[in-house]
Amino acid sequence: MRKHLGRRIFEEKEKFLTYLRGAGVKASVGRMAVFHKAMGSHGHFTAEDLVKGCNKNRRQVSRATVYRSIREMLEAGIIRKTAFGEKHDHYEHLYDEKLHHHARCIRCFDVIEFPDLNEDKLYVPILEKKHFQILGHEMHFYGICHKCQNAHTKA
C-alpha cells in the first residue's frame, strides 16, 4: 500500500512539474515544500494549515508562496477546493480520493464524507441542453450530527 501511495504522489508531482514548466514558472524550494505538505495532508486542509506545516518543519515559506502554490495546484488538477460556507477555503488532494460529497455539522463543524452516486447523470443532460460548460460539481449538506443532537438533548 505504501509503495502504491508513493507512486501516486510521484505521479502528482510529475503532473505539477509539467504544469509549472508549461506556465514558465520555476519549481522553487518553497513551491515544492507546499506541494509535499499538501500531498501529505490527510483529509481537508486550509492555506493556513500549509503555512503552519511548512514553517513547523523549518521550511520558511511565505503566505504569498502558499497561496500562489495552491492556485497552481488547483490549475494543475492535483487538489480541489471544497466549500464549507466559511470565510476561508478548504482543499483536498485528489490522488487517493474517490468521488465523494460532504455533510457538515453546523455546531461542531465535523465533516462526513459520503460517496458520489452518479447523480450528475441526472443533471448533466439538463445543463448541456442549456449550453452550460460543466467544469466540475460538488454537493454539500449542512445539519446537526448525531453527537451534537445527543449533547443537546442531554443538556
N, CA, C and O atoms as a GROMACS GRO file, in nm:
protein
  620
    1MET      N    1   0.084  -0.120   0.000
    1MET     CA    2   0.000   0.000   0.000
    1MET      C    3   0.087   0.125   0.000
    1MET      O    4   0.062   0.220  -0.074
    2ARG      N    5   0.191   0.125   0.085
    2ARG     CA    6   0.280   0.241   0.096
    2ARG      C    7   0.351   0.267  -0.038
    2ARG      O    8   0.370   0.382  -0.077
    3LYS      N    9   0.391   0.159  -0.106
    3LYS     CA   10   0.457   0.172  -0.235
    3LYS      C   11   0.362   0.234  -0.337
    3LYS      O   12   0.401   0.320  -0.415
    4HIS      N   13   0.237   0.189  -0.336
    4HIS     CA   14   0.135   0.244  -0.425
    4HIS      C   15   0.115   0.393  -0.398
    4HIS      O   16   0.104   0.473  -0.491
    5LEU      N   17   0.109   0.430  -0.271
    5LEU     CA   18   0.091   0.569  -0.233
    5LEU      C   19   0.208   0.654  -0.281
    5LEU      O   20   0.188   0.764  -0.334
    6GLY      N   21   0.330   0.604  -0.264
    6GLY     CA   22   0.448   0.675  -0.312
    6GLY      C   23   0.444   0.696  -0.463
    6GLY      O   24   0.483   0.801  -0.513
    7ARG      N   25   0.397   0.597  -0.533
    7ARG     CA   26   0.384   0.606  -0.680
    7ARG      C   27   0.283   0.713  -0.719
    7ARG      O   28   0.307   0.791  -0.811
    8ARG      N   29   0.169   0.716  -0.649
    8ARG     CA   30   0.065   0.815  -0.679
    8ARG      C   31   0.115   0.958  -0.653
    8ARG      O   32   0.088   1.048  -0.732
    9ILE      N   33   0.188   0.977  -0.543
    9ILE     CA   34   0.242   1.110  -0.513
    9ILE      C   35   0.346   1.149  -0.618
    9ILE      O   36   0.352   1.264  -0.660
   10PHE      N   37   0.427   1.052  -0.661
   10PHE     CA   38   0.525   1.077  -0.767
   10PHE      C   39   0.453   1.123  -0.895
   10PHE      O   40   0.497   1.217  -0.961
   11GLU      N   41   0.343   1.056  -0.929
   11GLU     CA   42   0.266   1.094  -1.048
   11GLU      C   43   0.208   1.234  -1.035
   11GLU      O   44   0.207   1.311  -1.131
   12GLU      N   45   0.160   1.267  -0.916
   12GLU     CA   46   0.106   1.402  -0.893
   12GLU      C   47   0.218   1.507  -0.903
   12GLU      O   48   0.196   1.617  -0.954
   13LYS      N   49   0.335   1.472  -0.854
   13LYS     CA   50   0.449   1.564  -0.862
   13LYS      C   51   0.485   1.588  -1.008
   13LYS      O   52   0.513   1.702  -1.047
   14GLU      N   53   0.485   1.484  -1.088
   14GLU     CA   54   0.514   1.498  -1.231
   14GLU      C   55   0.410   1.586  -1.299
   14GLU      O   56   0.444   1.669  -1.384
   15LYS      N   57   0.284   1.568  -1.262
   15LYS     CA   58   0.176   1.650  -1.317
   15LYS      C   59   0.197   1.797  -1.280
   15LYS      O   60   0.179   1.886  -1.363
   16PHE      N   61   0.235   1.821  -1.154
   16PHE     CA   62   0.258   1.957  -1.106
   16PHE      C   63   0.378   2.019  -1.177
   16PHE      O   64   0.372   2.134  -1.221
   17LEU      N   65   0.488   1.944  -1.190
   17LEU     CA   66   0.607   1.995  -1.257
   17LEU      C   67   0.579   2.025  -1.404
   17LEU      O   68   0.628   2.124  -1.458
   18THR      N   69   0.501   1.941  -1.469
   18THR     CA   70   0.463   1.964  -1.609
   18THR      C   71   0.382   2.093  -1.620
   18THR      O   72   0.404   2.173  -1.711
   19TYR      N   73   0.289   2.112  -1.527
   19TYR     CA   74   0.210   2.236  -1.526
   19TYR      C   75   0.302   2.357  -1.508
   19TYR      O   76   0.290   2.455  -1.582
   20LEU      N   77   0.392   2.351  -1.412
   20LEU     CA   78   0.481   2.465  -1.385
   20LEU      C   79   0.567   2.496  -1.507
   20LEU      O   80   0.582   2.613  -1.544
   21ARG      N   81   0.623   2.393  -1.570
   21ARG     CA   82   0.704   2.416  -1.691
   21ARG      C   83   0.620   2.483  -1.800
   21ARG      O   84   0.666   2.578  -1.864
   22GLY      N   85   0.500   2.434  -1.820
   22GLY     CA   86   0.411   2.490  -1.921
   22GLY      C   87   0.374   2.636  -1.892
   22GLY      O   88   0.351   2.714  -1.984
   23ALA      N   89   0.369   2.671  -1.764
   23ALA     CA   90   0.336   2.808  -1.725
   23ALA      C   91   0.460   2.896  -1.719
   23ALA      O   92   0.451   3.016  -1.693
   24GLY      N   93   0.578   2.836  -1.743
   24GLY     CA   94   0.702   2.911  -1.739
   24GLY      C   95   0.740   2.954  -1.598
   24GLY      O   96   0.800   3.059  -1.578
   25VAL      N   97   0.705   2.870  -1.502
   25VAL     CA   98   0.730   2.900  -1.361
   25VAL      C   99   0.830   2.800  -1.304
   25VAL      O  100   0.825   2.682  -1.336
   26LYS      N  101   0.921   2.849  -1.221
   26LYS     CA  102   1.024   2.766  -1.161
   26LYS      C  103   0.966   2.680  -1.048
   26LYS      O  104   0.881   2.726  -0.972
   27ALA      N  105   1.012   2.558  -1.039
   27ALA     CA  106   0.973   2.469  -0.929
   27ALA      C  107   1.062   2.503  -0.810
   27ALA      O  108   1.157   2.430  -0.779
   28SER      N  109   1.031   2.613  -0.743
   28SER     CA  110   1.114   2.662  -0.633
   28SER      C  111   1.106   2.570  -0.511
   28SER      O  112   1.017   2.486  -0.501
   29VAL      N  113   1.200   2.588  -0.420
   29VAL     CA  114   1.201   2.512  -0.296
   29VAL      C  115   1.071   2.536  -0.219
   29VAL      O  116   1.012   2.442  -0.164
   30GLY      N  117   1.026   2.661  -0.214
   30GLY     CA  118   0.902   2.694  -0.144
   30GLY      C  119   0.780   2.626  -0.205
   30GLY      O  120   0.699   2.570  -0.133
   31ARG      N  121   0.768   2.631  -0.338
   31ARG     CA  122   0.656   2.565  -0.407
   31ARG      C  123   0.654   2.416  -0.378
   31ARG      O  124   0.549   2.356  -0.352
   32MET      N  125   0.772   2.356  -0.383
   32MET     CA  126   0.779   2.212  -0.362
   32MET      C  127   0.752   2.176  -0.216
   32MET      O  128   0.697   2.069  -0.188
   33ALA      N  129   0.789   2.263  -0.123
   33ALA     CA  130   0.757   2.239   0.019
   33ALA      C  131   0.605   2.241   0.038
   33ALA      O  132   0.550   2.157   0.109
   34VAL      N  133   0.539   2.336  -0.026
   34VAL     CA  134   0.393   2.345  -0.017
   34VAL      C  135   0.329   2.222  -0.082
   34VAL      O  136   0.236   2.163  -0.027
   35PHE      N  137   0.379   2.183  -0.198
   35PHE     CA  138   0.329   2.064  -0.266
   35PHE      C  139   0.336   1.942  -0.174
   35PHE      O  140   0.237   1.871  -0.157
   36HIS      N  141   0.454   1.917  -0.115
   36HIS     CA  142   0.474   1.799  -0.031
   36HIS      C  143   0.386   1.805   0.095
   36HIS      O  144   0.335   1.702   0.140
   37LYS      N  145   0.369   1.922   0.151
   37LYS     CA  146   0.284   1.936   0.269
   37LYS      C  147   0.138   1.906   0.231
   37LYS      O  148   0.068   1.837   0.305
   38ALA      N  149   0.093   1.956   0.117
   38ALA     CA  150  -0.044   1.931   0.072
   38ALA      C  151  -0.064   1.782   0.044
   38ALA      O  152  -0.166   1.725   0.083
   39MET      N  153   0.031   1.718  -0.023
   39MET     CA  154   0.017   1.576  -0.056
   39MET      C  155   0.022   1.488   0.069
   39MET      O  156  -0.035   1.380   0.071
   40GLY      N  157   0.090   1.535   0.173
   40GLY     CA  158   0.099   1.460   0.297
   40GLY      C  159  -0.016   1.485   0.393
   40GLY      O  160  -0.026   1.420   0.497
   41SER      N  161  -0.103   1.579   0.359
   41SER     CA  162  -0.217   1.610   0.445
   41SER      C  163  -0.322   1.502   0.433
   41SER      O  164  -0.346   1.448   0.324
   42HIS      N  165  -0.383   1.471   0.544
   42HIS     CA  166  -0.491   1.373   0.543
   42HIS      C  167  -0.621   1.447   0.561
   42HIS      O  168  -0.636   1.525   0.656
   43GLY      N  169  -0.714   1.424   0.473
   43GLY     CA  170  -0.841   1.493   0.481
   43GLY      C  171  -0.830   1.633   0.422
   43GLY      O  172  -0.755   1.656   0.328
   44HIS      N  173  -0.906   1.724   0.478
   44HIS     CA  174  -0.915   1.860   0.427
   44HIS      C  175  -0.811   1.948   0.493
   44HIS      O  176  -0.774   1.927   0.609
   45PHE      N  177  -0.763   2.046   0.418
   45PHE     CA  178  -0.664   2.139   0.473
   45PHE      C  179  -0.694   2.279   0.422
   45PHE      O  180  -0.762   2.297   0.321
   46THR      N  181  -0.640   2.378   0.493
   46THR     CA  182  -0.654   2.518   0.454
   46THR      C  183  -0.516   2.574   0.419
   46THR      O  184  -0.414   2.509   0.442
   47ALA      N  185  -0.516   2.693   0.363
   47ALA     CA  186  -0.388   2.758   0.334
   47ALA      C  187  -0.309   2.778   0.462
   47ALA      O  188  -0.188   2.758   0.465
   48GLU      N  189  -0.377   2.815   0.569
   48GLU     CA  190  -0.308   2.836   0.698
   48GLU      C  191  -0.249   2.707   0.751
   48GLU      O  192  -0.142   2.708   0.812
   49ASP      N  193  -0.317   2.594   0.728
   49ASP     CA  194  -0.260   2.465   0.768
   49ASP      C  195  -0.126   2.442   0.697
   49ASP      O  196  -0.031   2.393   0.758
   50LEU      N  197  -0.121   2.477   0.569
   50LEU     CA  198   0.002   2.459   0.492
   50LEU      C  199   0.110   2.554   0.540
   50LEU      O  200   0.227   2.515   0.550
   51VAL      N  201   0.075   2.679   0.568
   51VAL     CA  202   0.173   2.776   0.619
   51VAL      C  203   0.234   2.724   0.748
   51VAL      O  204   0.356   2.720   0.763
   52LYS      N  205   0.148   2.684   0.842
   52LYS     CA  206   0.196   2.635   0.972
   52LYS      C  207   0.278   2.508   0.955
   52LYS      O  208   0.384   2.494   1.017
   53GLY      N  209   0.231   2.417   0.871
   53GLY     CA  210   0.302   2.291   0.850
   53GLY      C  211   0.439   2.310   0.788
   53GLY      O  212   0.535   2.246   0.830
   54CYS      N  213   0.448   2.396   0.689
   54CYS     CA  214   0.577   2.422   0.624
   54CYS      C  215   0.673   2.490   0.722
   54CYS      O  216   0.791   2.453   0.728
   55ASN      N  217   0.625   2.587   0.797
   55ASN     CA  218   0.710   2.662   0.887
   55ASN      C  219   0.746   2.581   1.012
   55ASN      O  220   0.850   2.605   1.074
   56LYS      N  221   0.661   2.485   1.048
   56LYS     CA  222   0.692   2.397   1.162
   56LYS      C  223   0.813   2.310   1.130
   56LYS      O  224   0.893   2.278   1.218
   57ASN      N  225   0.825   2.273   1.005
   57ASN     CA  226   0.937   2.189   0.962
   57ASN      C  227   1.059   2.271   0.924
   57ASN      O  228   1.146   2.223   0.851
   58ARG      N  229   1.064   2.393   0.972
   58ARG     CA  230   1.177   2.485   0.949
   58ARG      C  231   1.196   2.520   0.801
   58ARG      O  232   1.305   2.559   0.759
   59ARG      N  233   1.089   2.506   0.725
   59ARG     CA  234   1.092   2.549   0.585
   59ARG      C  235   1.016   2.680   0.581
   59ARG      O  236   0.894   2.680   0.568
   60GLN      N  237   1.085   2.789   0.591
   60GLN     CA  238   1.018   2.919   0.593
   60GLN      C  239   0.957   2.948   0.456
   60GLN      O  240   1.027   2.976   0.359
   61VAL      N  241   0.826   2.939   0.452
   61VAL     CA  242   0.752   2.962   0.329
   61VAL      C  243   0.654   3.075   0.355
   61VAL      O  244   0.577   3.070   0.451
   62SER      N  245   0.658   3.176   0.271
   62SER     CA  246   0.568   3.290   0.290
   62SER      C  247   0.424   3.254   0.258
   62SER      O  248   0.398   3.159   0.184
   63ARG      N  249   0.331   3.330   0.314
   63ARG     CA  250   0.189   3.310   0.282
   63ARG      C  251   0.165   3.328   0.133
   63ARG      O  252   0.086   3.256   0.072
   64ALA      N  253   0.233   3.427   0.075
   64ALA     CA  254   0.216   3.452  -0.069
   64ALA      C  255   0.254   3.329  -0.149
   64ALA      O  256   0.185   3.294  -0.245
   65THR      N  257   0.363   3.262  -0.112
   65THR     CA  258   0.405   3.141  -0.182
   65THR      C  259   0.302   3.030  -0.164
   65THR      O  260   0.273   2.957  -0.259
   66VAL      N  261   0.248   3.017  -0.044
   66VAL     CA  262   0.146   2.914  -0.019
   66VAL      C  263   0.023   2.940  -0.105
   66VAL      O  264  -0.025   2.849  -0.173
   67TYR      N  265  -0.028   3.063  -0.104
   67TYR     CA  266  -0.149   3.093  -0.183
   67TYR      C  267  -0.123   3.078  -0.333
   67TYR      O  268  -0.209   3.029  -0.406
   68ARG      N  269  -0.008   3.120  -0.378
   68ARG     CA  270   0.027   3.105  -0.520
   68ARG      C  271   0.038   2.956  -0.556
   68ARG      O  272  -0.010   2.914  -0.661
   69SER      N  273   0.100   2.879  -0.468
   69SER     CA  274   0.116   2.735  -0.494
   69SER      C  275  -0.018   2.664  -0.494
   69SER      O  276  -0.040   2.573  -0.573
   70ILE      N  277  -0.108   2.705  -0.405
   70ILE     CA  278  -0.243   2.645  -0.403
   70ILE      C  279  -0.312   2.671  -0.536
   70ILE      O  280  -0.372   2.580  -0.593
   71ARG      N  281  -0.306   2.795  -0.584
   71ARG     CA  282  -0.368   2.827  -0.712
   71ARG      C  283  -0.308   2.741  -0.823
   71ARG      O  284  -0.381   2.689  -0.908
   72GLU      N  285  -0.178   2.724  -0.822
   72GLU     CA  286  -0.111   2.644  -0.924
   72GLU      C  287  -0.149   2.496  -0.913
   72GLU      O  288  -0.168   2.430  -1.015
   73MET      N  289  -0.161   2.445  -0.791
   73MET     CA  290  -0.201   2.304  -0.774
   73MET      C  291  -0.346   2.283  -0.817
   73MET      O  292  -0.380   2.178  -0.871
   74LEU      N  293  -0.431   2.383  -0.794
   74LEU     CA  294  -0.569   2.376  -0.843
   74LEU      C  295  -0.570   2.370  -0.995
   74LEU      O  296  -0.638   2.286  -1.054
   75GLU      N  297  -0.494   2.458  -1.057
   75GLU     CA  298  -0.489   2.464  -1.204
   75GLU      C  299  -0.426   2.339  -1.263
   75GLU      O  300  -0.460   2.299  -1.375
   76ALA      N  301  -0.333   2.278  -1.190
   76ALA     CA  302  -0.269   2.154  -1.237
   76ALA      C  303  -0.360   2.033  -1.219
   76ALA      O  304  -0.332   1.926  -1.273
   77GLY      N  305  -0.469   2.049  -1.143
   77GLY     CA  306  -0.564   1.940  -1.122
   77GLY      C  307  -0.520   1.836  -1.021
   77GLY      O  308  -0.556   1.719  -1.032
   78ILE      N  309  -0.440   1.878  -0.922
   78ILE     CA  310  -0.396   1.781  -0.821
   78ILE      C  311  -0.462   1.802  -0.685
   78ILE      O  312  -0.454   1.715  -0.598
   79ILE      N  313  -0.528   1.916  -0.666
   79ILE     CA  314  -0.610   1.938  -0.548
   79ILE      C  315  -0.742   1.998  -0.594
   79ILE      O  316  -0.753   2.045  -0.708
   80ARG      N  317  -0.840   1.996  -0.507
   80ARG     CA  318  -0.966   2.064  -0.537
   80ARG      C  319  -1.010   2.144  -0.416
   80ARG      O  320  -0.976   2.111  -0.302
   81LYS      N  321  -1.086   2.248  -0.442
   81LYS     CA  322  -1.140   2.332  -0.337
   81LYS      C  323  -1.274   2.274  -0.294
   81LYS      O  324  -1.354   2.230  -0.377
   82THR      N  325  -1.297   2.274  -0.164
   82THR     CA  326  -1.427   2.231  -0.112
   82THR      C  327  -1.488   2.348  -0.038
   82THR      O  328  -1.419   2.420   0.034
   83ALA      N  329  -1.616   2.367  -0.054
   83ALA     CA  330  -1.685   2.480   0.006
   83ALA      C  331  -1.757   2.436   0.132
   83ALA      O  332  -1.840   2.345   0.129
   84PHE      N  333  -1.724   2.499   0.243
   84PHE     CA  334  -1.789   2.468   0.369
   84PHE      C  335  -1.862   2.587   0.428
   84PHE      O  336  -1.901   2.584   0.544
   85GLY      N  337  -1.881   2.692   0.350
   85GLY     CA  338  -1.954   2.807   0.399
   85GLY      C  339  -1.879   2.889   0.501
   85GLY      O  340  -1.940   2.961   0.581
   86GLU      N  341  -1.748   2.880   0.501
   86GLU     CA  342  -1.666   2.959   0.592
   86GLU      C  343  -1.599   3.071   0.516
   86GLU      O  344  -1.610   3.080   0.394
   87LYS      N  345  -1.530   3.157   0.589
   87LYS     CA  346  -1.462   3.269   0.527
   87LYS      C  347  -1.335   3.226   0.455
   87LYS      O  348  -1.285   3.300   0.370
   88HIS      N  349  -1.282   3.109   0.487
   88HIS     CA  350  -1.161   3.062   0.421
   88HIS      C  351  -1.190   2.930   0.350
   88HIS      O  352  -1.281   2.855   0.387
   89ASP      N  353  -1.113   2.904   0.247
   89ASP     CA  354  -1.133   2.785   0.164
   89ASP      C  355  -1.067   2.663   0.226
   89ASP      O  356  -0.968   2.674   0.299
   90HIS      N  357  -1.121   2.549   0.195
   90HIS     CA  358  -1.063   2.420   0.232
   90HIS      C  359  -1.029   2.347   0.103
   90HIS      O  360  -1.093   2.368   0.000
   91TYR      N  361  -0.929   2.261   0.111
   91TYR     CA  362  -0.883   2.188  -0.006
   91TYR      C  363  -0.863   2.042   0.032
   91TYR      O  364  -0.854   2.007   0.149
   92GLU      N  365  -0.856   1.958  -0.070
   92GLU     CA  366  -0.818   1.819  -0.051
   92GLU      C  367  -0.745   1.773  -0.175
   92GLU      O  368  -0.773   1.818  -0.286
   93HIS      N  369  -0.649   1.682  -0.154
   93HIS     CA  370  -0.576   1.630  -0.271
   93HIS      C  371  -0.661   1.525  -0.338
   93HIS      O  372  -0.753   1.469  -0.278
   94LEU      N  373  -0.630   1.498  -0.463
   94LEU     CA  374  -0.714   1.409  -0.543
   94LEU      C  375  -0.653   1.271  -0.566
   94LEU      O  376  -0.722   1.181  -0.614
   95TYR      N  377  -0.525   1.252  -0.534
   95TYR     CA  378  -0.459   1.129  -0.576
   95TYR      C  379  -0.516   1.003  -0.512
   95TYR      O  380  -0.505   0.895  -0.572
   96ASP      N  381  -0.574   1.011  -0.395
   96ASP     CA  382  -0.629   0.890  -0.335
   96ASP      C  383  -0.778   0.903  -0.302
   96ASP      O  384  -0.832   0.829  -0.221
   97GLU      N  385  -0.840   0.998  -0.368
   97GLU     CA  386  -0.981   1.026  -0.339
   97GLU      C  387  -1.073   0.960  -0.441
   97GLU      O  388  -1.049   0.968  -0.562
   98LYS      N  389  -1.175   0.898  -0.392
   98LYS     CA  390  -1.285   0.855  -0.478
   98LYS      C  391  -1.382   0.971  -0.480
   98LYS      O  392  -1.385   1.051  -0.387
   99LEU      N  393  -1.462   0.982  -0.586
   99LEU     CA  394  -1.560   1.089  -0.592
   99LEU      C  395  -1.650   1.082  -0.470
   99LEU      O  396  -1.704   0.976  -0.438
  100HIS      N  397  -1.665   1.195  -0.403
  100HIS     CA  398  -1.747   1.197  -0.283
  100HIS      C  399  -1.803   1.336  -0.259
  100HIS      O  400  -1.764   1.433  -0.326
  101HIS      N  401  -1.893   1.345  -0.165
  101HIS     CA  402  -1.954   1.471  -0.126
  101HIS      C  403  -1.937   1.488   0.025
  101HIS      O  404  -1.879   1.402   0.091
  102HIS      N  405  -1.987   1.599   0.077
  102HIS     CA  406  -1.966   1.631   0.218
  102HIS      C  407  -2.095   1.669   0.288
  102HIS      O  408  -2.184   1.730   0.229
  103ALA      N  409  -2.103   1.633   0.415
  103ALA     CA  410  -2.208   1.681   0.505
  103ALA      C  411  -2.134   1.739   0.625
  103ALA      O  412  -2.041   1.678   0.678
  104ARG      N  413  -2.175   1.859   0.668
  104ARG     CA  414  -2.102   1.927   0.775
  104ARG      C  415  -2.196   1.968   0.887
  104ARG      O  416  -2.304   2.022   0.864
  105CYS      N  417  -2.153   1.939   1.010
  105CYS     CA  418  -2.230   1.977   1.127
  105CYS      C  419  -2.210   2.126   1.154
  105CYS      O  420  -2.097   2.173   1.157
  106ILE      N  421  -2.320   2.199   1.172
  106ILE     CA  422  -2.311   2.343   1.194
  106ILE      C  423  -2.275   2.378   1.339
  106ILE      O  424  -2.251   2.494   1.371
  107ARG      N  425  -2.271   2.277   1.426
  107ARG     CA  426  -2.234   2.301   1.566
  107ARG      C  427  -2.087   2.270   1.592
  107ARG      O  428  -2.013   2.356   1.639
  108CYS      N  429  -2.044   2.148   1.562
  108CYS     CA  430  -1.905   2.109   1.592
  108CYS      C  431  -1.815   2.115   1.470
  108CYS      O  432  -1.693   2.100   1.483
  109PHE      N  433  -1.872   2.137   1.351
  109PHE     CA  434  -1.801   2.151   1.224
  109PHE      C  435  -1.736   2.023   1.174
  109PHE      O  436  -1.654   2.027   1.082
  110ASP      N  437  -1.772   1.908   1.233
  110ASP     CA  438  -1.723   1.781   1.180
  110ASP      C  439  -1.775   1.764   1.038
  110ASP      O  440  -1.884   1.811   1.003
  111VAL      N  441  -1.696   1.696   0.956
  111VAL     CA  442  -1.732   1.671   0.817
  111VAL      C  443  -1.749   1.522   0.797
  111VAL      O  444  -1.664   1.442   0.837
  112ILE      N  445  -1.858   1.485   0.735
  112ILE     CA  446  -1.883   1.346   0.697
  112ILE      C  447  -1.870   1.340   0.545
  112ILE      O  448  -1.932   1.418   0.474
  113GLU      N  449  -1.789   1.246   0.497
  113GLU     CA  450  -1.778   1.226   0.353
  113GLU      C  451  -1.867   1.108   0.316
  113GLU      O  452  -1.874   1.008   0.388
  114PHE      N  453  -1.935   1.119   0.202
  114PHE     CA  454  -2.019   1.010   0.154
  114PHE      C  455  -1.999   0.998   0.003
  114PHE      O  456  -1.968   1.097  -0.063
  115PRO      N  457  -2.018   0.878  -0.052
  115PRO     CA  458  -1.984   0.854  -0.192
  115PRO      C  459  -2.073   0.929  -0.291
  115PRO      O  460  -2.190   0.956  -0.264
  116ASP      N  461  -2.014   0.960  -0.403
  116ASP     CA  462  -2.087   1.015  -0.517
  116ASP      C  463  -2.169   0.899  -0.576
  116ASP      O  464  -2.115   0.790  -0.597
  117LEU      N  465  -2.295   0.922  -0.600
  117LEU     CA  466  -2.382   0.817  -0.653
  117LEU      C  467  -2.420   0.841  -0.798
  117LEU      O  468  -2.526   0.799  -0.845
  118ASN      N  469  -2.331   0.910  -0.869
  118ASN     CA  470  -2.352   0.941  -1.010
  118ASN      C  471  -2.476   1.026  -1.035
  118ASN      O  472  -2.538   1.016  -1.141
  119GLU      N  473  -2.510   1.109  -0.938
  119GLU     CA  474  -2.626   1.195  -0.957
  119GLU      C  475  -2.605   1.295  -1.069
  119GLU      O  476  -2.702   1.350  -1.122
  120ASP      N  477  -2.479   1.319  -1.107
  120ASP     CA  478  -2.454   1.411  -1.218
  120ASP      C  479  -2.518   1.361  -1.348
  120ASP      O  480  -2.545   1.440  -1.438
  121LYS      N  481  -2.541   1.231  -1.359
  121LYS     CA  482  -2.606   1.177  -1.479
  121LYS      C  483  -2.748   1.234  -1.496
  121LYS      O  484  -2.801   1.240  -1.606
  122LEU      N  485  -2.807   1.275  -1.384
  122LEU     CA  486  -2.939   1.338  -1.391
  122LEU      C  487  -2.930   1.483  -1.437
  122LEU      O  488  -3.015   1.530  -1.513
  123TYR      N  489  -2.828   1.552  -1.391
  123TYR     CA  490  -2.819   1.696  -1.415
  123TYR      C  491  -2.743   1.735  -1.541
  123TYR      O  492  -2.772   1.838  -1.602
  124VAL      N  493  -2.647   1.656  -1.581
  124VAL     CA  494  -2.564   1.689  -1.698
  124VAL      C  495  -2.647   1.710  -1.824
  124VAL      O  496  -2.626   1.810  -1.893
  125PRO      N  497  -2.739   1.621  -1.858
  125PRO     CA  498  -2.817   1.644  -1.981
  125PRO      C  499  -2.896   1.775  -1.978
  125PRO      O  500  -2.910   1.843  -2.080
  126ILE      N  501  -2.948   1.810  -1.862
  126ILE     CA  502  -3.023   1.936  -1.848
  126ILE      C  503  -2.932   2.055  -1.874
  126ILE      O  504  -2.967   2.147  -1.948
  127LEU      N  505  -2.814   2.053  -1.813
  127LEU     CA  506  -2.721   2.165  -1.829
  127LEU      C  507  -2.663   2.170  -1.970
  127LEU      O  508  -2.641   2.279  -2.024
  128GLU      N  509  -2.639   2.054  -2.031
  128GLU     CA  510  -2.589   2.053  -2.168
  128GLU      C  511  -2.690   2.113  -2.265
  128GLU      O  512  -2.653   2.184  -2.358
  129LYS      N  513  -2.818   2.085  -2.243
  129LYS     CA  514  -2.923   2.143  -2.328
  129LYS      C  515  -2.923   2.295  -2.319
  129LYS      O  516  -2.961   2.364  -2.414
  130LYS      N  517  -2.882   2.347  -2.204
  130LYS     CA  518  -2.876   2.492  -2.183
  130LYS      C  519  -2.739   2.548  -2.222
  130LYS      O  520  -2.707   2.663  -2.192
  131HIS      N  521  -2.656   2.463  -2.289
  131HIS     CA  522  -2.523   2.502  -2.337
  131HIS      C  523  -2.434   2.553  -2.224
  131HIS      O  524  -2.361   2.651  -2.239
  132PHE      N  525  -2.442   2.485  -2.110
  132PHE     CA  526  -2.360   2.519  -1.994
  132PHE      C  527  -2.238   2.427  -1.993
  132PHE      O  528  -2.252   2.305  -1.995
  133GLN      N  529  -2.119   2.487  -1.988
  133GLN     CA  530  -1.996   2.408  -1.985
  133GLN      C  531  -1.965   2.372  -1.840
  133GLN      O  532  -1.935   2.459  -1.759
  134ILE      N  533  -1.973   2.245  -1.808
  134ILE     CA  534  -1.951   2.197  -1.672
  134ILE      C  535  -1.802   2.175  -1.650
  134ILE      O  536  -1.736   2.108  -1.729
  135LEU      N  537  -1.750   2.232  -1.542
  135LEU     CA  538  -1.610   2.214  -1.506
  135LEU      C  539  -1.594   2.121  -1.386
  135LEU      O  540  -1.484   2.075  -1.358
  136GLY      N  541  -1.701   2.094  -1.318
  136GLY     CA  542  -1.700   2.008  -1.201
  136GLY      C  543  -1.825   2.033  -1.120
  136GLY      O  544  -1.907   2.119  -1.154
  137HIS      N  545  -1.840   1.957  -1.014
  137HIS     CA  546  -1.954   1.980  -0.927
  137HIS      C  547  -1.923   1.930  -0.786
  137HIS      O  548  -1.836   1.846  -0.767
  138GLU      N  549  -1.994   1.984  -0.690
  138GLU     CA  550  -1.986   1.941  -0.552
  138GLU      C  551  -2.126   1.941  -0.493
  138GLU      O  552  -2.213   2.016  -0.538
  139MET      N  553  -2.145   1.857  -0.394
  139MET     CA  554  -2.272   1.857  -0.323
  139MET      C  555  -2.238   1.864  -0.175
  139MET      O  556  -2.157   1.786  -0.125
  140HIS      N  557  -2.301   1.958  -0.104
  140HIS     CA  558  -2.278   1.974   0.039
  140HIS      C  559  -2.410   1.976   0.112
  140HIS      O  560  -2.507   2.037   0.067
  141PHE      N  561  -2.412   1.909   0.224
  141PHE     CA  562  -2.526   1.912   0.313
  141PHE      C  563  -2.481   1.975   0.444
  141PHE      O  564  -2.369   1.953   0.488
  142TYR      N  565  -2.568   2.053   0.505
  142TYR     CA  566  -2.541   2.115   0.634
  142TYR      C  567  -2.650   2.069   0.729
  142TYR      O  568  -2.766   2.057   0.691
  143GLY      N  569  -2.611   2.043   0.853
  143GLY     CA  570  -2.708   1.999   0.951
  143GLY      C  571  -2.643   1.980   1.086
  143GLY      O  572  -2.541   2.043   1.116
  144ILE      N  573  -2.702   1.895   1.167
  144ILE     CA  574  -2.652   1.870   1.302
  144ILE      C  575  -2.622   1.721   1.314
  144ILE      O  576  -2.710   1.637   1.292
  145CYS      N  577  -2.499   1.689   1.349
  145CYS     CA  578  -2.456   1.550   1.357
  145CYS      C  579  -2.520   1.480   1.478
  145CYS      O  580  -2.577   1.545   1.566
  146HIS      N  581  -2.511   1.349   1.478
  146HIS     CA  582  -2.569   1.267   1.583
  146HIS      C  583  -2.512   1.304   1.720
  146HIS      O  584  -2.586   1.313   1.818
  147LYS      N  585  -2.381   1.324   1.727
  147LYS     CA  586  -2.315   1.358   1.855
  147LYS      C  587  -2.371   1.488   1.912
  147LYS      O  588  -2.400   1.496   2.031
  148CYS      N  589  -2.387   1.590   1.827
  148CYS     CA  590  -2.439   1.719   1.874
  148CYS      C  591  -2.588   1.711   1.907
  148CYS      O  592  -2.636   1.780   1.997
  149GLN      N  593  -2.661   1.628   1.834
  149GLN     CA  594  -2.803   1.610   1.866
  149GLN      C  595  -2.819   1.549   2.005
  149GLN      O  596  -2.904   1.592   2.084
  150ASN      N  597  -2.734   1.449   2.035
  150ASN     CA  598  -2.739   1.384   2.166
  150ASN      C  599  -2.694   1.479   2.277
  150ASN      O  600  -2.751   1.477   2.386
  151ALA      N  601  -2.593   1.561   2.250
  151ALA     CA  602  -2.545   1.656   2.350
  151ALA      C  603  -2.653   1.759   2.382
  151ALA      O  604  -2.665   1.804   2.496
  152HIS      N  605  -2.730   1.796   2.282
  152HIS     CA  606  -2.838   1.896   2.300
  152HIS      C  607  -2.952   1.838   2.386
  152HIS      O  608  -3.008   1.908   2.470
  153THR      N  609  -2.986   1.711   2.364
  153THR     CA  610  -3.096   1.652   2.440
  153THR      C  611  -3.056   1.621   2.584
  153THR      O  612  -3.142   1.614   2.672
  154LYS      N  613  -2.925   1.603   2.610
  154LYS     CA  614  -2.877   1.575   2.746
  154LYS      C  615  -2.864   1.702   2.828
  154LYS      O  616  -2.861   1.696   2.951
  155ALA      N  617  -2.855   1.818   2.762
  155ALA     CA  618  -2.834   1.943   2.834
  155ALA      C  619  -2.958   1.992   2.903
  155ALA      O  620  -2.956   2.097   2.968
   0.00000   0.00000   0.00000
